[in-house]
Structures are given as structure tokens and as C-alpha cells.
């Protein structure tokens, strides 16, 4: 029973993240700018990210960083779709 609930929870969480990444990608393509989803180097910076603004990369002014962010979002989207399709496989010992 516990394994079944983990599978459902993992697939629902993966679906939520996939939809969120897809919305971010669509907005990034349409607006020609994307907000970074990870830019800090330490866990403390990540924890206080709520109060700090995340950088926005525009396609015209910083195209390399823009495409790096877009490809990172696309990779996370593909990983989430794989998790939704195949579920969370845990090795039982």
C-alpha cells in the first residue's frame, strides 16, 4: 500500500512540475525573456531567495544565458514527463 501511494504522489508531483516548466517555457518563448529558477551557489542563498529578486535574462541582451536557462527548463520538463510516464522506481533491498 505504501508503494502505491508513493507512485501516485510522485506522478502527481511530476505532473505539477511538468505543467509549471511548460508554462515557464511558453512564457519565455513568447516574451523573449525568462526568469532564472536557480542562480545561487549556497543553500543559504537558496533559502533566502524568497526575499531576493531572481535575475531575468532577455533574448536580445544576453542570448547565451537565455538559452542556457531555456535548455535547463526544457531538461527539467523532460525529466518530469518521464517521471509521470514511468513513475518513481525505488530499489527494494
C-alpha positions as CSV (number, residue, x, y, z in Angstrom):
1,X,0.0,0.0,0.0
2,X,2.8,2.4,0.8
3,X,4.5,1.8,-2.5
4,X,1.2,2.6,-4.3
5,X,0.8,5.9,-2.5
6,X,4.4,6.8,-3.3
7,X,3.8,6.1,-7.0
8,X,0.7,8.3,-7.0
9,X,2.4,11.1,-5.1
10,X,5.4,11.0,-7.4
11,X,3.3,11.1,-10.5
12,X,1.2,14.0,-9.3
13,X,4.2,16.0,-8.2
14,X,5.9,15.3,-11.6
15,X,2.8,16.4,-13.4
16,X,2.6,19.6,-11.4
17,X,6.3,20.3,-12.1
18,X,5.9,19.5,-15.8
19,X,3.0,21.9,-16.2
20,X,4.9,24.6,-14.4
21,X,8.0,24.1,-16.5
22,X,5.9,24.1,-19.7
23,X,4.2,27.4,-18.7
24,X,7.6,28.9,-18.0
25,X,9.0,27.8,-21.3
26,X,6.0,29.1,-23.2
27,X,6.2,32.4,-21.5
28,X,9.9,32.5,-22.2
29,X,9.4,32.0,-25.9
30,X,6.6,34.4,-26.1
31,X,8.1,37.3,-24.0
32,X,11.7,36.6,-25.2
33,X,12.8,36.7,-21.6
34,X,13.0,34.1,-18.8
35,X,13.4,34.3,-15.0
36,X,16.1,32.2,-13.6
37,X,14.9,29.3,-11.4
38,X,18.3,28.7,-9.8
39,X,21.1,31.2,-9.5
40,X,22.6,30.8,-6.1
41,X,25.6,28.9,-5.1
42,X,24.9,28.1,-1.4
43,X,22.0,26.6,0.4
44,X,21.7,29.8,2.5
45,X,21.3,31.9,-0.7
46,X,18.7,29.4,-1.9
47,X,16.7,29.6,1.4
48,X,16.6,33.4,1.3
49,X,15.7,33.5,-2.3
50,X,12.1,34.3,-1.3
51,X,13.1,37.9,-0.5
52,X,15.7,38.4,-3.2
53,X,14.7,39.0,-6.8
54,X,15.7,36.4,-9.3
55,X,17.5,37.6,-12.4
56,X,15.7,37.9,-15.7
57,X,17.6,37.1,-18.9
58,X,16.4,38.6,-22.1
59,X,17.0,37.0,-25.5
60,X,18.3,40.2,-27.1
61,X,20.6,41.4,-24.4
62,X,22.0,38.1,-23.0
63,X,21.3,35.3,-25.5
64,X,23.7,32.7,-24.2
65,X,22.3,32.9,-20.6
66,X,18.8,33.0,-22.0
67,X,19.3,29.8,-24.0
68,X,21.0,28.1,-21.0
69,X,18.0,28.9,-18.8
70,X,15.6,27.7,-21.5
71,X,17.5,24.4,-22.1
72,X,17.6,23.9,-18.3
73,X,13.9,24.3,-18.1
74,X,13.4,22.0,-21.1
75,X,15.6,19.3,-19.4
76,X,13.6,19.5,-16.2
77,X,10.3,19.3,-18.2
78,X,11.5,16.2,-20.0
79,X,12.6,14.6,-16.6
80,X,9.2,15.4,-15.2
81,X,7.4,13.9,-18.1
82,X,9.5,10.7,-17.8
83,X,8.6,10.5,-14.1
84,X,4.9,10.9,-14.9
85,X,5.0,8.2,-17.5
86,X,7.2,5.7,-15.7
87,X,6.7,6.7,-12.0
88,X,9.2,6.6,-9.2
89,X,11.2,3.4,-9.3
90,X,12.7,2.6,-6.0
91,X,15.1,-0.3,-5.4
92,X,13.9,-2.6,-2.6
93,X,16.7,-4.3,-0.7
